[in-house]
Amino acid sequence: MSSEDSPKRRYLESGDPRLFRLSFLLDPRFVLARLRSIRSRDELRRRAADLLVLLRLRAHPAARRLWEWRADRALDAKLERARRRAAGAAPSARVAAPAPNPPHPLETNAPCAVHLSWNIHIACNYDCVYCFFHGAWDSFAPDNRYLSPEEWIGHWRRFNARHGAARVDIAGGEPFTYPGFVKILADLAARNVVVVSTNLCWDPAVLIGRVPAGRVEIAASFHPEYVPRPDAFIGKIEALRRAGFHANVSMVAYPSFLSGFPALLDAFARRGIGVGVQPFRGRLEGRLYPEAYTPKAKAYLDGVIRGGGERPAVEKPAAGAPSPSSRVDPALVVDYQLERASTRGKPCNAGRLYGRLQSNGDVTRCAQGVKVGSFFDESFAFWDRPKPCPFAHCDCINEILYVEGGPLGPRPS
């Protein structure tokens, strides 16, 4: 296969991860290999279901619209039944004394002047269907840079010497599968406020007593596809909170899982844990989300986004510059991620007060690109002024903060 027809290139150009994967059903080499791997009736059913999805995606537009209408009606009906069941849950099932969530590190430490989101590596022990990298992890693996903890510690200390203390949001992939991650985290948290996005597949004991709890937030994502019952997951959140870590929970509102949300949200609420819900952004069976949510699903998500989660209520301004904050106004999430308000041309502090450190060491102004420089370059520095957003939409909850109109964005002139 030529580099021009690489899986990574086809994946990036498809705009639809599921269609990218299903397209292999038209490749005889792929089909023959999968047929040989079938060992059970369940596996045969899954293969047949994939083929049906591919046929739907390639069906006549009128047939597709009919199928979509029927699917939407069925999903709305399931969601309504699930909401009624959750509303009838017995209040006595709620715990009397839930584990309190400690204050957020941004509220109890000195203000941070800058903010970096670090995609430490594009690798994960899960393969969630709504993840951008679903089905294509191997295609992105060559971009990962695996440095020793000592090398990373050196680069971060140089960055702090130039820019001061930072808020550092670490994601991936799954950060806890990066070699030596706990050692990197312990040193990083000694000088910065760190937020780690994780699927919480690990034992909290690996952190407790080794990492300064008062400087680290655990932003745990719950994935129903891999953890159908939340009890053990909730137990880990409680253990982290009791050890002094500010620990939050979030879920992605993937349409296929949406009817299970009322019961899951109620299970967390019974233990005193609010859940932040993020709209699904991407394509599913040829439809673009969040635009393709039904009106009833949008109304439900609007309510849980505005009322859920446990974000800090206090912002702590730095001298002469806004302090990167974990606080996200739910109205911003609704406007920019659910309703998809445009950001093109709006002045933005991304690249000036915020950047995204990619797995290869490049720093871009945001998740969608525009290179600022290389983190490994000794002369690396942020821009000295805001610049207009070149993109139609903002794709990251944290980055919405820096657009004009957000709490950390440029002030209108």
Stockholm file with secondary structure:
# STOCKHOLM 1.0

chainA/1-413         MSSEDSPKRRYLESGDPRLFRLSFLLDPRFVLARLRSIRSRDELRRRAADLLVLLRLRAHPAARRLWEWRADRALDAKLERARRRAAGAAPSARVAAPAPNPPHPLETNAPCAVHLSWNIHIACNYDCVYCFFHGAWDSFAPDNRYLSPEEWIGHWRRFNARHGAARVDIAGGEPFTYPGFVKILADLAARNVVVVSTNLCWDPAVLIGRVPAGRVEIAASFHPEYVPRPDAFIGKIEALRRAGFHANVSMVAYPSFLSGFPALLDAFARRGIGVGVQPFRGRLEGRLYPEAYTPKAKAYLDGVIRGGGERPAVEKPAAGAPSPSSRVDPALVVDYQLERASTRGKPCNAGRLYGRLQSNGDVTRCAQGVKVGSFFDESFAFWDRPKPCPFAHCDCINEILYVEGGPLGPRPS
#=GR chainA/1-413 SS CCGGGCHHHHHHHHSCHHHHHHGGGGCHHHHHHHHHHCCSHHHHHHHHHHHHHHHHHTSCHHHHHHHHHHHHHHHHHHHHHHHHHHHTSCGGGSCSSCCCCCCCHHHHSCCCSEEEEEECCSCCSCCCTTSTTTTCHHHHGGGCCCCCHHHHHHHHHHHHHHHCSEEEEEESSCGGGSTTHHHHHHHHHTTSEEEEEECCCSCGGGTTTTSCGGGEEEEEECCTTTCSSCHHHHHHHHHHHHTTCEEEEEEEECGGGGGGHHHHHHHHHHTTCCEEEEECCEEETTEEETTTSCHHHHHHHHHHHHHCCCCCSCCCCBTTBCCCCSCCCHHHHIIIIISCCCCTTCEECBTTTEEEECTTSEEEEETTEEEEEETTSTTCCCCSSCEECCSSSCCCHHHHTTBTTSTTSCCCC
#=GC SS_cons         CCGGGCHHHHHHHHSCHHHHHHGGGGCHHHHHHHHHHCCSHHHHHHHHHHHHHHHHHTSCHHHHHHHHHHHHHHHHHHHHHHHHHHHTSCGGGSCSSCCCCCCCHHHHSCCCSEEEEEECCSCCSCCCTTSTTTTCHHHHGGGCCCCCHHHHHHHHHHHHHHHCSEEEEEESSCGGGSTTHHHHHHHHHTTSEEEEEECCCSCGGGTTTTSCGGGEEEEEECCTTTCSSCHHHHHHHHHHHHTTCEEEEEEEECGGGGGGHHHHHHHHHHTTCCEEEEECCEEETTEEETTTSCHHHHHHHHHHHHHCCCCCSCCCCBTTBCCCCSCCCHHHHIIIIISCCCCTTCEECBTTTEEEECTTSEEEEETTEEEEEETTSTTCCCCSSCEECCSSSCCCHHHHTTBTTSTTSCCCC
//
